[in-house]
Amino acid sequence: MPDFPFDSPSSRLVAEDMPGDNAMAVTVSELSGRLKRMVEGEFGNVRLRGEISGFKRAASGHCYLALKDDKAVIDGVMWRGTAARVAFAAQDGLEVVATGKLTTYPGRSKYQIVIESLELAGEGALMALFEKLKAQLGAEGLFDSERKKRLPFLPRTIGVVTSPTGAVIRDILHRLEDRCPSHVVVWPVKVQGEGAAQDVARAVRGFSALDPNGPVPRPDLLIVARGGGSIEDLWAFNEEAVVRAIAACSIPVICAVGHETDTSLADHAADLRAPTPTAAAELAVPVVADLRHTIATMAMRAERCARRYQERGRERLDSLVRVLPKRDALLAPQRQRTDELAQRLGLGLERRLTVARRRLDQAGGALRPAMLVQRHATASERLNAASRMLDTVNPDNLLKRGYVRIASRITGEVVTSAVEARAAGALTLKFADGDVEAKVERAGAKPYNAPKTDQPKLL
């Protein structure tokens, strides 16, 4: 091994400042600070064109990304305030132009760009973002024809989401006034620039959330409109927030953004696309004059139909009348039958009266005085015989001859045997001159002063 002198810097154990040495030792922080001041002084304002890669948004709202081309990559950071002003949704794969300043991040010994504005790199990049959003939202079903609602034929209230100062609202109101004067509620919004997409989405959601019974009438139809412009000017209506708000709106929506050749994602999400704001007003309501003409035509047709029905009914009635028999022909048999019955009724009454008179004469002959006296005598004899028979069988007459009728004192029924007497216990003896109460005692008992006997004694 080669020998090295002991006083060589590489062989010293402890670092010391040597006389004449111009490489003074500095700290890492000092070196990082020098690099930071050098980079920021040299590259205070730069514009970088590249493709976004590794984009992420922190919970604080700051965004971190990388800009790359086919040979190099540079990290970037975009603070929350700047990120809120970006007019499109930054995402991986977009080619953009970032404006800002270069700086270093001492914590990782790397340099990065602090982005102060972010723009798409030309219309090609903007259209690429448009197609990407269209494919993404279309895959979710936001543009399906099955979910589109039918427009009301004659809306009472129309809500308009547009700028309150542009020509769009004047064109819509003028065309509605010409065709069918309607109640219009305008929700003023920004239609271009920072915050426009949020304004439009908030207005659509606000109209949809109105209470039908609230102080502000809930529209039956919405018109979202904006005048013509470049794709950058119309970009607010391609934002995801606006598209989702229109797709979720419970009120039918007509979208009229830009000129006839302009198409936004909001047009795809709406229930109907109009080529211009004026055309949207035409699609929203019918023409009153046409309605009146239609109603008058239908009234005339209804009247002609009623008259035709009446005329055909009269013709059918006349035809039936011609084939019907005459009244005299229909009633002649009944009249003749009535005359015959009347004649027979008179003869029958006379015959009935003759028979009744004959019966009355016969009954009158049976009512002569001699017959009445004879019948009275016969009846008297029968009545006397029945009276004598009644006296004979009257049990009370037997009491006068020394007989006694025995009855139960409790039930009053006549007792006819010893068994019934024992069962009754207390008896009533009925004599011709009155009643006597008696008590039955069993055979063999020895009552006081009572003679001995085997039979019960009546007291």
Salt bridges, closest charged atoms under 4 A:
GLU40 OE2 - LYS36 NZ 2.96
ASP75 OD2 - LYS110 NZ 2.84
GLU95 OE2 - ARG49 NE 2.92
GLU119 OE1 - ARG47 NH1 3.91
GLU140 OE2 - ARG244 NH2 2.86
ASP178 OD2 - HIS174 NE2 3.16
ASP199 OD1 - ARG202 NH1 2.93
GLU240 OE2 - ARG244 NE 2.82
ASP267 OD2 - ARG273 NE 3.59
ASP271 OD2 - LYS149 NZ 3.53
GLU282 OE2 - ARG175 NH1 1.95
GLU303 OE2 - ARG307 NH2 2.95
GLU340 OE1 - ARG337 NH1 3.98
ASP396 OD1 - ARG405 NH1 3.10
ASP435 OD2 - LYS430 NZ 3.41
GLU437 OE1 - ARG409 NE 2.75
